[in-house]
C-alpha cells in the first residue's frame, strides 16, 4: 500500500504540532520547518481541522495546535480519514471479467485492514516518543 503525499504531509503536520504542544504555530512556520509547500498546507490544514485533529485560530496571534492529546490520535485513524481511497485495486473500473469469482479483492481488503490495525496500535505521540530532543534539534525548535 502506498499513502498519498497528502496523508504523508498530514502526519508531518501532526508530528510538528506534537513537538510544539505548548504553543500555536503558523502555516508559514510549518512550511519552512517541515519542508511542505505552503500551498499544500493551505489544503491540508483545513482538512485536518475538519477531521478534528487540529484547532485553528484566525487572525493576529492565531495559529494551529492539536485538538486532542497526541496520545489519543491514532496513526490508523489519521490514514483512514485523510486518504480518499484505501482500495488497492478496482475490479469494476473497467470491469474485470474475473470479478464475480475472484478472491483477490477480499484478500487485499483483509491485508489493508491488517495494515491499519497495526497502525491503530500507535499514536502520533509514539512517533516522537524518545526522539523528541533529536527531532526538535533537527527542526530548530527551541
C-alpha positions in Angstrom: 0.0 0.0 0.0 1.2 3.5 -0.8 -0.1 6.6 1.0 -0.7 9.8 -0.8 1.6 12.8 -0.3 -1.4 14.5 1.3 -1.6 11.9 4.1 2.2 11.8 4.5 2.2 15.6 4.9 -0.8 15.5 7.2 1.2 13.2 9.5 4.2 15.5 9.3 2.0 18.4 10.4 0.7 16.4 13.4 4.2 15.4 14.4 5.3 19.0 14.2 2.4 20.1 16.3 3.2 17.4 18.8 6.7 18.7 19.2 5.2 22.2 19.7 2.3 21.3 22.0 3.0 24.3 24.3 2.1 26.9 21.6 0.3 27.7 18.4 2.3 27.6 15.2 1.6 29.1 11.8 1.3 27.6 8.4 4.4 29.5 7.3 6.4 28.1 10.2 5.3 24.5 9.4 6.1 25.0 5.7 9.6 26.2 6.5 10.5 23.7 9.2 8.9 20.5 7.7 9.6 21.2 4.0 5.9 21.2 2.9 4.9 23.8 0.2 2.7 26.4 1.8 0.1 26.0 -0.9 -0.2 22.3 0.0 -0.6 23.2 3.7 -3.4 25.6 2.7 -5.4 22.4 1.8 -4.0 20.1 4.5 -4.7 22.3 7.5 -8.4 22.8 6.8 -8.8 19.0 6.2 -7.1 18.2 9.5 -9.3 20.8 11.2 -12.5 19.4 9.6 -11.5 15.9 10.8 -11.0 17.4 14.3 -7.3 16.5 14.6 -6.3 20.2 14.9 -7.7 23.5 16.1 -7.1 26.7 14.1 -7.4 30.3 15.3 -7.5 33.0 12.7 -6.1 36.5 12.9 -3.2 38.2 14.5 -1.8 35.9 17.2 -3.7 33.0 15.8 -2.3 29.7 14.7 -2.6 25.9 14.7 -2.5 23.4 17.5 -3.5 19.8 18.2 -7.2 19.4 19.1 -6.5 16.3 21.1 -3.7 15.0 23.2 -1.2 13.4 20.8 -1.5 10.1 22.7 -5.2 9.9 21.6 -4.5 10.5 17.8 -4.0 7.0 16.3 -2.0 6.8 13.1 -4.5 4.4 11.7 -7.4 6.9 12.2 -5.4 9.6 10.5 -4.8 7.4 7.5 -8.4 6.3 7.3 -9.7 9.9 7.5 -7.1 11.6 5.2 -6.9 9.0 2.4 -9.7 9.4 -0.2 -9.5 5.7 -1.1 -8.0 2.7 0.6 -8.9 0.2 -2.0 -5.7 -1.3 -3.5 -7.5 -2.4 -6.7 -10.6 -1.5 -8.6 -12.4 -4.5 -10.0 -15.1 -2.5 -11.7 -13.2 0.3 -13.5 -13.0 -1.2 -16.1 -15.0 -4.3 -15.1 -12.7 -7.3 -14.6 -14.1 -10.5 -16.2 -12.9 -12.4 -13.1 -14.6 -10.2 -10.5 -17.6 -12.5 -9.8 -15.4 -15.4 -8.7 -12.0 -13.9 -7.8 -10.9 -13.6 -4.2 -8.1 -11.1 -4.8 -10.2 -8.1 -3.8 -11.2 -9.7 -0.5 -7.6 -10.8 0.3 -6.3 -7.3 -0.4 -9.0 -5.8 1.7 -8.0 -8.2 4.6 -4.4 -7.1 4.1 -5.4 -3.4 4.2 -7.4 -4.0 7.4 -4.4 -5.7 9.0 -2.1 -2.8 7.9 -4.5 -0.3 9.6 -4.9 -2.5 12.6 -1.2 -2.4 13.3 -1.2 1.4 12.8 -4.0 1.7 15.3 -1.5 0.5 18.0 0.5 3.7 17.5 -0.4 7.2 18.4 1.1 10.4 16.9 2.9 10.7 20.3 4.5 7.3 19.7 6.1 8.7 16.5 8.1 11.2 18.5 8.5 9.4 21.9 12.1 9.0 23.0 13.1 11.1 20.0 11.7 14.5 20.9 15.0 16.2 21.6 16.7 14.9 18.4 13.6 15.9 16.3 13.4 19.3 17.9 17.1 19.8 17.2 16.7 18.8 13.5 13.8 21.2 13.1 15.4 24.0 15.0 12.7 24.1 17.7 13.8 25.8 20.9 
